Amino acid sequence: RFDSDNFFAKIVRRDQPERLKSVLSAVDNSELVRSQLAKSFVDDAMQRTSVDLLNPDQFNGALFRNRITNLGDSTGKVLFGSDWPQVKKLAEEWAK
């Protein structure tokens, strides 16, 4: 099975969609790999927010938003596909 958790940080870079596109074009099931990479990216962004399931008040929505928006539109569109606008909107909402 593909281990996207350790792999995403090497290929998902700010405003560098070419790297991600190259990987996706080299695999048999690009949609599966893309969705796993997107999930790993969101999981990583959540971990960086100081989220604590026992104390949800610790969640820092601004950190989550920064991680998402720092991805850049060019990479975000490739990583999240048609969901990119909704991902950005959610990140903005959580930052309030």
Summary of the structure (lengths in Angstrom):
residues: 96
radius of gyration: 13.6
end to end distance: 37.7
largest distance: 42.0
contacts: 253
relative contact order: 0.16
helix: 74%
strand: 0%
